[in-house]
Amino acid sequence: MNALILAQGALWIIVLLTAGVALLLLKQVKSLYRKIAPLGALAPVQPTATRLDPHPLTTLDGQEVTIGGQRPDGRKQLLLFVSGTCPISQKMSSITRDFCTRENLDLLFVGDDTPKAQDAAVSALGITRRDMVNSATIGRLLGVDRVPFAVMLTPDGTVEARGLVNNREHLESLLSVTETGYSSIQSFLGANPQALASS
């Protein structure tokens, strides 16, 4: 009987110690999250151009569109560089459409592949042929080396924000970055290292 009581007492002590350790770990994790600055859309490669002159292009269904230059409607344009074989691009296509509708942005999907592959991409991404252009030049100018990659252009064709995106928060960070006057969250943190310490 005494042995059973001792065993139960020891078990309760272990449970209480485990709960205490778990609480301490939770406190440390919360502290760590406060210290780490939230990373936004990552822009690993510097663009060749920070402002695009007008580039007349044709959508996959034959409609004429222009990327860069002065936009007559005065609206910002979001370019989303995608690939039909990329599962993250497939996920981001619908998220980006909803985001651009909410933020009143013109959206254009950009690919760089053979016409046959782009036809397959339209189906995989769940978009229409008028929503997409096929151009390798634009991607090179804007420093796009991986997808999905988003670039926000002002109405005069200036690159306002850019970076890799794989969730809605990354898209929203593009808007936040423009409010600071920096084209990426990394350039903001580079110019303001104290932002990490004060987080």
C-alpha positions, -999 to +999 in steps of 0.1 A: +000+000+000+028+024+009+046+016-023+014+025-043+011+058-025+048+066-031+044+057-068+014+079-072+031+107-054+062+104-077+039+104-107+022+136-097+056+152-091+067+142-126+034+156-141+038+189-123+074+192-133+065+185-169+038+211-169+062+236-154+088+229-181+061+232-208+051+266-194+087+278-194+092+267-230+060+285-241+072+316-224+106+313-243+089+307-276+067+338-271+098+358-263+115+346-294+086+356-316+087+391-302+124+394-310+122+381-346+110+407-371+082+394-393+097+386-427+077+397-457+081+389-494+117+380-500+135+398-529+168+378-534+179+394-567+183+431-575+162+442-605+179+455-636+152+482-639+135+502-611+111+517-635+097+501-666+092+519-699+061+507-718+063+471-729+035+462-753+026+425-750-001+402-761-021+380-737-025+343-745-058+350-761-044+377-783-054+409-764-029+438-763-017+449-729+011+472-718+034+466-688+051+496-674+049+533-685+021+557-677-012+539-671-041+559-683-065+546-656-041+557-628-042+522-611-014+502-597-005+469-614+005+437-597+025+413-618+026+377-606+052+356-622+041+319-621+046+285-635+019+259-642+040+231-628+046+250-595+022+239-568+027+272-548+019+292-580-013+272-583-022+280-547-013+317-550-033+323-582-066+324-564-052+341-533-037+369-555-069+374-575-089+379-542-062+402-529-061+424-560-099+427-560-098+438-524-070+463-529-082+476-562-051+465-581-048+454-618-035+419-619-015+403-647+000+368-646+034+365-663+050+332-675+081+322-694+076+289-713+066+274-745+031+281-759+020+246-752+032+248-716+015+281-711-018+266-723-014+239-696-005+265-671-037+284-676-057+253-668-035+244-638-037+279-624-074+283-629-071+315-648-082+326-683-060+332-713-066+369-712-051+371-677-016+359-687+013+370-709+043+350-719+076+371-716+111+363-705+122+399-709+101+414-682+112+388-657+149+395-664+144+433-660+127+428-627+151+403-612+128+373-612+146+341-607+120+320-589+082+318-588+057+328-576+072+363-576+051+394-573+060+429-585+039+460-577+041+488-603+029+524-597+008+541-623+039+555-639+057+521-641+080+525-611+087+493-592+072+500-558+076+466-542+086+431-552+094+397-538+087+360-536+053+353-522+037+320-509+009+333-488-015+363-484+007+378-457+035+381-482+012+400-506+001+423-478+037+429-468+042+444-503+017+471-494+033+476-460+067+480-475+055+507-499+043+527-469+079+529-456+094+540-490+114+508-494+109+483-523+113+452-501+112+443-464+149+433-466+159+468-478+139+483-450+156+461-424+190+468-439+185+506-436+169+502-401+187+475-382+172+488-350+138+475-362+150+440-353+160+451-318+128+469-311+105+441-323 
